[in-house]
């Protein structure tokens, strides 16, 4: 199973290898040199993005070749000057919608760690901005809706003040007016609407109070409302009193904050508190109207988390690719062999990244990772296992491990013979929090197996990366009848939502 001894890749070949990799990438990439950011190489994807041939870009300063904005050029200067990578987003006006592009920039240094240039990768982030725009539009609509409801509540309060003045003259008319008011408020069930006296005790309510807060009329009317609906930390900080003082002084006070229901659960509310006065202008109480906007708040937080996760994973992925390039191009294999191995590893990694992107970086099913790896050998690979969704770090690791095992089986093992087969099974054993995850790989029907005599990167990966990632070395048996490989790890380190999965993959240390 030992590979043929061939000359190692020379340092002078590395730029050609780098350019070859850039050329194969579907992502626009450019290599800039010096403080003037002279374009030294661009891949085909970058030319398509710029709508210019390479001859129109190479050899020119980036500012002249692309005519980018000052912000982008300032970011390039910082990366070159500080040696620290940055990301930068710019918009491009286009019909019918603008396009957005994110630039990932990282420094290129020489052997003495001095900056000699900048590498740039361009990714379209239009979808994220469209989502942000849609959310902002929804929030704007919500704000307009809230403003309309606030005006409506103020109109109702004005009507109520007028009717209180009329009570001195006609008690009967006041009674009818109060009935009409209650009927109107009761119909608005998407909003909690109630009034209080000056001391903050509830004097009226609508069904929206019951639907949103969970209170019945008997345990709401006459009660001090602030301790019941404000969170303990806001109540201790004096937020309810400040809100009433603002409403008394200015006529109304906005109330956009986390509140709590009768059962203690929290929700985000958007509303307004309005001062109530009699015809003489004397303060007689307050009215409060709000609605549950937790869904919009969660969506806003979710968007921010996704943007943060995208930046985090992009940085980690670039580091992992750098490690793969360094290790794949080392050793005694030829440039062509090293290039082929590297491309295959990056493709395996890309498949796992595609699944993670579709799942918003929450995880990837192990069964799908296995299926994609063996699409061309489905009749010779038997799989069986529990429904397990791997966390992003474990998904990357297993994608690379399965790729290396499959490559070895295709070249030297079961898949190199017509009758050879592979069995892959995985299971969860035990109960949380001590549950264990186990994966087994078994080859049969291939040529007789002998232990490898050479420690290449592929062997290092399957032997040591799993040990570092999951805290236990894999069990490998080079039996003559076929290779077997087994991994056992805490389920919490493998499954999506588990603890500790943000550790380094271990490729840097192996």
Phi, psi and omega in degrees: 000002181286135179289157179295134180287120179225161181300146179286163179289130180278153180300327181292340180276345188300318177302321179295320177296315180300316180294324178297318179295317179299321183294327181280343183288136175283352181268133178301128181222148180218149178244119183248148185236136170075175181293338178274359177056053178286130181288117179256335178200139172225145177272174183299323180298323179292321178297319177298319179298315183280346183060038180220149175285164180301325182298332181277352184247313187293135178093354180253153173300145182302322181298323180281323183290321186249341181055047179282167182287167181297327182297317180296317181293323177296323177296319177300318180297319181294316180298316180293322185281323185263341183076015180245136180290156178216162170239149184213138182241133176228156180254152177234121181287125181209152178266141000271352182229149177290155176251150180237141182229134177254128180258121172260122184237136175217150187283152170248126183240158178270189184297334178268014178064028175264139181293133177237352180178188182221135170265142182229137174233134184246127179234134178284125179243028181302320184299317179297318180292325176296319177298317179297318178297318179296320180292318178298321178296319179296320179294324178296315178300318180297320180295319178297318180298319179296318179299319178297319180292324177297316177297322179295318178296319179295324177294320177296319179296321178296320177297319180295319179297321178297319182290328176296319177296324180289342182297328178297336182258315184224100179297322182297317180295324179296320180298315179297320180295319179296324178294318179296319179299312180298320179298319180294314182294321181298332182284343181268087186267349176279351180238140170273123181230125176207165178234157179226163171278186183297328182281355178093011177272136184294134178243342177205162181203170173231176182295338178298330177297317179293317184292320184271316186265338179087009180272146167268164182301321184295325181261016180239307182297131179087356183264153173288116192279324188305310180296338184278325188249338178277147178295151182305322182291322177291322179295316180295331180277358178081020181299316181301317180295319179296321180297317179292322179295320178295316179298320180293324183278322187249356180099326179203163178216132178290152183222073179253099186195174174281128174243175179232149177274178180301323182278003178093348178291151186252153176210156179266129184240145170240123183197193182209144174249130185239138177284139176252131181228151177277176183304336180276355180095002181283133178293126181241354179160197183219151170244148182227135178222132178204166176225159181280115179241031181301320181301316179293322179294316179298320180296321179295315179294322180297320179298317181294321178297319180296319179295318178296319181293323179298316179295317181297313184289327177297318179295314180296321182294320178297321177295320179293319179296321178299320178295316179300318179297312182298313184285323181292329182268001176266172179095199188253006181284161180286166179299318181297317179294317180297318180297316180297316180296317181296314180299318180297319179293319179295322177296320177298317178296321181296323179297319178292323180294323179300316178296321180293322178297316180296332180262017179057037177061026178268342179152175180217136179294132178299322181300324180288324176298317179294318182298315181294326181291329187242034180301325182274356182231030187300330181280351183242003180237118179259126181237146177203132180183168179289165177280098185238126172257117183280148173288163186305318182294314180295324179299317177298314183297313181293326178298317180288320179298312181296323178297314181296318179297319180293320178298316179297319180294326181289322182278316190235342190253218190299321183282357176275352178243145183303324184267003184286148180221159178232137175244127179236125176221151179219155185205164175245126183239134180088179183243155179299147002269009183262009184301147180240146175252135181227133176233135180236140177235126182224127179251139176216150175088007178263187177292161178304139186261137172233146180301142180292147179259355184238136180263083177275178180295322179300315179294318177303319182297310185287337182268322191249330183297317179295321180298317180289319185290317189248002172084008179209138181290148175288156175262118183240130180234112178272062180289146180304326183281349177156148180289139170234145185218131184220135178239135174229133184208159173299135179301328181295337179271352186245314189283152176301135182090356180285171181265151172080008186278358179270013176293161175301147181291343180090354180295333180288330185266340188284000000 
